[in-house]
């Protein structure tokens, strides 16, 4: 069997930092426009809109139960990288609004750009055997064990989460959030397929 080259530790660090930062910027855009997204960040947005508690704190806490599953299902290295990515996103999402101020943004543009940024960030993390926890862990597990595309599985979960938002967010904002989720998952579905990339 062909030996595949592995990512170096420096490459992993770069990917975790960059991927988490891109997704955090997407979170800032969604939050500024009153939108949300899917996956564990989407669950966190529901909690954020319902309680007003800090997004970063909620995101970190929601992910805690999933680390054991990630360790048992996918392995130690994946779980450690995922923990680091979740921690980075939690920190970045709280500090980015202090570093960059967005006075206004059109909700449609926020949905599209946020979806693209989040998709690109998640793609970087996935290619370096990491994720943003929660639903992403389950999607990657099913892709590895059953051959189901992570992007397709994530889209189903995202649809459920976004539909739940109708109880907390104005309907037009939910519809625009769906646009962002579709853009995000198209990035994953088109660019991430098992066996296509070698340095994994």
C-alpha positions in Angstrom: 0.0 0.0 0.0 1.3 3.4 -0.9 2.6 5.5 2.0 0.9 8.8 2.1 2.9 11.9 3.2 1.7 13.3 6.5 1.2 16.9 7.4 4.0 18.3 9.6 3.2 19.7 13.0 3.8 23.3 11.7 1.4 22.7 8.9 -1.2 21.4 11.4 -0.7 24.5 13.6 -1.1 26.8 10.6 -4.3 25.0 9.5 -5.9 25.1 12.9 -5.1 28.8 13.5 -6.2 29.8 10.0 -9.3 27.5 9.8 -10.6 28.6 13.2 -10.0 32.3 12.4 -11.9 32.0 9.1 -14.9 30.4 10.8 -14.7 32.9 13.7 -14.9 35.8 11.1 -18.0 34.0 9.6 -19.5 33.9 13.1 -19.0 37.6 13.5 -20.7 38.3 10.2 -23.6 36.1 11.0 -24.0 37.6 14.4 -23.8 41.2 13.1 -26.6 40.4 10.6 -28.7 38.5 13.1 -28.2 35.2 11.3 -27.1 31.8 12.4 -25.6 28.7 10.8 -25.7 24.9 11.2 -23.7 22.4 13.1 -22.4 23.0 16.6 -22.0 26.7 15.9 -25.7 26.7 14.9 -26.7 25.1 18.2 -24.5 27.7 20.0 -26.3 30.5 18.1 -29.6 29.2 19.3 -28.3 29.3 22.9 -26.8 32.7 22.3 -30.0 34.2 21.0 -32.1 32.5 23.7 -29.9 33.5 26.7 -27.6 36.3 25.6 -24.6 34.4 27.1 -21.3 34.8 25.3 -21.0 32.8 22.1 -17.5 31.6 22.8 -18.3 30.3 26.3 -21.4 28.5 25.1 -19.6 27.0 22.1 -16.9 25.6 24.3 -19.3 24.1 26.8 -21.6 22.5 24.2 -18.7 20.7 22.7 -17.5 19.1 25.9 -19.6 15.9 25.6 -18.3 15.1 22.1 -14.6 14.7 22.9 -15.0 11.3 24.4 -17.0 10.2 21.3 -14.3 11.6 19.0 -11.6 9.8 20.9 -13.3 6.5 20.8 -14.5 6.8 17.2 -11.7 8.5 15.4 -8.6 8.6 17.7 -6.5 10.7 20.0 -4.8 12.9 17.4 -8.2 13.9 15.9 -9.7 14.7 19.3 -6.7 16.8 20.5 -6.8 18.8 17.2 -10.5 19.2 17.5 -10.2 20.4 21.1 -7.6 23.0 20.0 -9.8 24.2 17.1 -12.8 24.5 19.3 -10.8 26.5 21.9 -9.4 28.8 19.2 -12.8 29.4 17.7 -14.2 30.2 21.1 -11.5 32.7 21.8 -11.5 34.2 18.3 -15.2 34.7 18.2 -15.1 36.7 21.4 -12.1 38.8 20.5 -12.6 39.5 16.8 -15.4 42.1 17.6 -12.8 44.0 19.6 -10.3 44.0 16.7 -12.7 44.7 13.8 -15.9 46.8 13.9 -18.5 46.2 11.3 -21.1 49.0 11.4 -23.5 47.5 8.9 -23.6 44.6 6.5 -26.3 43.5 4.1 -27.8 40.2 5.4 -27.7 38.5 2.0 -24.0 39.4 1.6 -23.4 38.3 5.2 -25.0 34.9 4.5 -23.0 34.3 1.4 -19.6 35.5 2.6 -20.1 33.9 6.0 -20.9 30.6 4.3 -17.9 30.8 2.1 -15.6 31.7 5.0 -17.0 29.0 7.2 -16.8 26.4 4.5 -13.2 27.2 3.7 -12.2 27.2 7.3 -13.9 23.8 7.9 -12.3 22.4 4.8 -8.8 23.4 6.1 -9.6 21.7 9.5 -11.0 18.5 7.9 -7.9 18.1 5.6 -5.8 18.3 8.7 -7.8 15.6 10.5 -9.6 18.0 12.8 -13.1 19.5 13.1 -15.2 22.0 15.1 -16.6 19.2 17.2 -20.2 18.2 17.8 -22.1 17.4 14.6 -18.9 17.6 12.6 -17.4 14.7 14.6 -20.5 12.6 13.8 -20.4 13.5 10.1 -16.7 12.6 9.8 -17.2 9.4 11.7 -20.0 8.3 9.3 -17.8 9.3 6.3 -15.0 7.2 7.6 -17.0 4.2 8.7 -19.8 4.2 6.1 -18.5 6.2 3.2 -21.2 8.8 3.5 -20.1 12.3 2.4 -19.5 14.5 5.4 -20.9 17.5 3.5 -24.2 15.7 2.8 -24.6 14.5 6.4 -23.8 18.0 7.7 -26.4 19.5 5.5 -29.1 17.3 6.9 -28.2 18.2 10.5 -27.9 21.9 9.6 -31.4 21.8 8.1 -32.8 20.6 11.5 -30.9 23.2 13.5 -31.9 26.1 11.2 -35.6 25.0 11.3 -35.4 25.1 15.1 -34.4 28.8 14.8 -37.9 29.7 13.6 -38.8 29.8 17.3 -36.1 32.3 18.2 -35.3 34.3 15.1 -37.4 36.3 12.6 -38.5 34.1 9.7 -36.7 36.2 7.1 -33.4 35.9 9.0 -33.9 32.1 9.2 -34.4 32.0 5.4 -31.2 34.0 4.9 -29.4 31.7 7.3 -30.4 28.7 5.1 -28.7 30.5 2.2 -25.5 30.7 4.3 -25.8 27.0 5.3 -26.2 25.9 1.7 -23.2 27.9 0.6 -21.1 26.4 3.4 -22.1 22.9 2.6 -21.6 23.3 -1.1 -18.0 24.3 -0.4 -17.5 21.1 1.6 -19.4 18.8 -0.8 -17.5 20.1 -3.9 -14.1 20.2 -2.4 -13.9 17.4 0.2 -14.2 13.8 -1.1 -12.6 10.7 0.4 -9.4 9.6 -1.3 -9.0 12.8 -3.3 -6.2 14.3 -1.2 -3.0 12.6 -0.2 -1.4 14.6 2.6 -3.8 13.5 5.3 
